[in-house]
Amino acid sequence: MATAPDLEDRSAVRATAPWPRNAWYVACTPDEIEGKPLGRKICGEPMVFFRGREGKVAALEDFCPHRGAPLSLGFVRDGALVCGYHGLAMGCHGKTEGMPGQRVGGFPPIRTYPVIERYGFIWVWPGDADAADPAKLRHLEWAEDEGWAYGGGLYHIQCDYRLMIDNLMDLTHETYVHSTSIGQKEIDEAPVKTRLVGERVVTSRFMDAIDPPPFWAMALRGAGLPDSGPVDRWQLCHFHLPSSVEIEVGVAPVGEGGYEAPLDRKAYSVVVDFMTPETEGSHWYFWGMARRFAVDDAELTTTIRDGQGRIFAEDMEMLERQQKNLDLYPDRRLLLLNIDAGGVRSRRLIEQAIAAEAN
């Protein structure tokens, strides 16, 4: 069972953790809690997610008040979460509801976390529950409009979530890490513009009259457009607090207007990236692609998801090795280039949000 020093240590970790707490983070997808509880550490907090009565999603601390066992090792029965150790049943509000042959009604409640089910994800608020406001969850147009198709997945990555943000806000690495799919030398050669737009950081790169790399040639075919001949290509990376990046990407045959081309004359997509911190050295990476072409083609959705999954697996290998190097040499100073501006500004917004919570 938790002792006073342990609780004090956890409070200290919360105060110095490198992530905002008063924010909505993607916790899981609905299929992950289909008929069973899910244990997941988020922002340093062990949580358990399950569907209670009437299908409502609940999030509790993953700690049975009887003997401290993880509630996520239990099962759901009649809308209650039953501990897999001795059968104590917990309700959605963190209160004990029963236990075979025992009186447990007087047990103090355990911590609960505000949750929202929206846009195909389950979101959790790990900070001050009184500050949790569903209106603070950013609107995701692609998740509600039938004019979009979406496919995605989840990776558990052993690196600081901010390294992934750095990676996504500077796509120069595509030339090298993804040389056989989306990388090409023109990415290195095209100028990058970084700016602050409201409460988000935007980096943009436009490449005119280039050959489409393999992934985009496939996308052009899927969109019913010619996959040979020069194209105009674009990348606009948008960082949003607390830890998400959406990247407008696409190609259009030269002469169609590039980024501004009509929807039926380009392959236009948004790469969706939600980074949910687990610990200071690991995070949950919910990735996907929303597209605005051939939206009824389920086979194309699968093809794109599989291809994107392989691309992100290449990122994962690089970032996990990077994290090991940084852990080995924690005091080494890293060099900054102009291509790092997007990541630097994104980290600055994160630091400002953390500082605001401390005041």
Residue, then its C-alpha position, 0 to 999 in steps of 0.5 A: m500500500a502507498t505510504a506517505p513518503d511515496l505520495e510526497d515523491r509523486s507530488a514532487v514528480r507532478a510538480t517537475a514533470p515535462w508536460p502540462r497536466n491541465a489538458w486533454y490527452v488521447a488515452c486510448t481508442p474505443d476498441e481497446i476497452e471493448g469488454k475489458p479494462l485497459g491499464r495505461k500510464i499517462c503523464g506518470e499516472p497509472m490509470v485504468f479505463f473501462r465502460g461502466r453502466e450505459g456504456k459510459v467510459a470511466a477512468l480511475e487510478d489503477f489501484c485497488p483500495h483493498r491491497g493495492a493490486p492493479l484494477s486493470l488486471g480485473f474484469v467488468r461485470d454489470g458496469a462495475l470494475v471487479c478487482g482480479y485479486h479478491g473481487l472488490a467491485m469499483g464503480c465509475h466514480g471511484k467508490t467501492e460497490g461490493m465484495p463477496g462476504q465483506r462490508v466495503g461501503g465505508f472505503p474511501p473513494i479512489r481518484t477518478y479522471p475526467v474523460i471524453e469520448r469524441y472524434g474516435f478517441i477516448w480523452v483524459w484530463p490528468g490534472d485538476a478535475d475542476a478545471a476539466d472543460p470539454a470545450k477545451l478539446r480542440h475541434l477535429e474537422w476530419a473526424e466528423d466530416e463525411g468528406w474525409a477518410y481516416g485510418g491509423g494506429l498506435y505505437h508505444i515508443q521509448c522516448d521523450y514525447r518532445l523528441m517526436i514533436d521535434n521530429l514532426m515539426d522538422l521533416t528534413h529527416e524524411t530524405y534520410v530516414h524515409s528514403t524509399s517512401i516519402g523522402q527526396k532531396e528536394i525536401d532538403e533544398a526547399p526553404v522552410k518558414t516557421r511562424l506562430v499563428g494564434e496558439r499554434v506553431v506552423t512550419s511550411r515547405f513547398m516544392d514545385a515541379i518535382d517527381p513524386p516519391p513512391f508513397w505519393a505516386m501511390a496516392l495519386r493513383g488512388a486519387g485517379l490522377p496521373d502518377s508520372g510527370p512532375v508534381d507540386r508538393w507541400q508540407l505544413c506542420h501545425f503544433h497544438l498544445p498540449s502535444s499534437v501535430e497535424i501535418e497538411v501534406g499532398v501533391a498535385p500535378v503541375g499546372e493544377g494550382g499546387y496546395e490551392a488546387p481543387l480537391d479533385r485535382k490533388a491528393y490532399s491529406v492530413v497526417v494526424d499525430f497525438m503524443t501522450p506522455e507516459t513517463e519522461g522517457s516514453h510515450w503513446y503515439f497515436w498516428g494516422m492519416a485523414r485524406r480528402f480523396a477516394v474516401d469510399d475506397a476502404e482498400l486504399t485506406t488499408t494500403i495507406r495505413d500499412g504504408q504509413g505504419r512502416i514509415f512511422a516504424e522507421d521514426m520509432e527506431m531512430l527516436e528510441r536510439q536517440q533517447k538512449n544516446l541522450d540518456l548516456y550523455p545527459d550533459r552534452r549540448l546539442l546544436l541548433l539549426n534553422i530547421d529546428a525552429g518549429g520544434v524549438r517554438s513548440r517546446r517553448l509553448i509547452e514550457q509556458a503552459i507548464a509554468a502557467e500551471a505552477n503559478 
